[in-house]
């Protein structure tokens, strides 16, 4: 039996990231949207909702608005359940997903317009606008409801999407970092522990301290280029302890894979690289023994 999903691709070809359909992420998005909507309604009081109930006060308004948001959360949750059932059979794209979320806003707008009608707000609206017919008043309320609902959902949806995308990228980078011991890729981290540069270890030549930064000298397209990493040599040397990138001086770390020889000059060793365009770097007495051992270890 063919178990492949039918590809919908109505509004585009960009595939939907799988993390947007994970249950825990869906729950987080709904909860965040619910809290945001409750705050939004109580601060901005859209649709003139404070006039829907006579003799209304802040406490009663909060209770009624909480009920409205709760019902909205149920509708959105139901929408996500339906989406979950759909994606088991149909592969929707990212544009399809966006259209689905816009549909959520439209459905909620219809619901809020219906509530406005049931509580008599539209009747009050007609009294204030006698030139309108009932359907014109309903449509006017619906347009205003849609505008407010879109803003009420657009911001938390956007924040949620950006947050989930950022979390996904961080997890991917972390996974790559965990695999780096099995490959030649190094992940260089800044002072906050964030990965700023992922690079093949053989492309790095040396690192040089520069105030609050470390300048990473590496090869790219047969050219030597600089990358400024906000950290210090002590932290970087700790991070790269088990790599060929070793500290040799108060201001330098060298990649022993590119060192051809260590030339002794009076009390210091001078590094000789396999690339002639690199300036001379010395090994201070503090690091001489460690560099000699590391040089023998990583010598090809």
Secondary structure, DSSP 4 states (H G I P E B T S, - for coil): ---PPEE--SS-SPBPPGGGG-HHHHHHHHHHHHHHHHHHHHHH-GGGGGGSSTT--HHHHHHHHHHHHHHHHHHHHHHHHHHHHHHTTEE-BHHHHHHHHHHHHHHHHHHHHHHHHHTTHHHHHHHH-TTS-HHHHHHHHHHHHHHHHHHHHHHHHHHHHHHHHHHHHHHHHHHHHHHGGGSSEEEEE-TTS-EEEEEEGGGEEEEEEETTEEEEEEEETTEEEEEEESS-HHHHHHHTTTSSEEE-SSSEEEEGGGEEEEEEETTEEEEEESSTTSPPEEE-GGGHHHHHHHHHHH--
